[in-house]
């Protein structure tokens, strides 16, 4: 997204008619170098990563028209529509990246409040 500081990795979101359809994608994605990450908290998406030790790609498969798709798109659209919101998120990400440099889970969890507040104010 223009104007937003980011890691040097690519985040990709794909939709499937049903979330269970993502299971059929595991083997083809593995042949492309992706690793399926089956965390229990990933209830509304299927997550894949690529790159080791430095992740180059994150791939999220969500249900088409489902709540995860709506949440991600609402957040993206809110950041695109409001430069001040985008800049506040950029500042938060840089602060969290410094604080949780070696703890990806803590970094991700610490962004949740900002994301939820943004999405729920739409």
Secondary structure, 3 states (H helix, E strand, C coil): CCCCCCCCCEEEEEEECCHHHHHHHHHHHHHCCEEEECCCCCCCEEEEEECCCCCCEEEEEEECCCHHHHHHHHHHHHHHHCHHHHHHHHHHHHHHHHHCCCCHHHHHHHHHHHHHHHHHCC
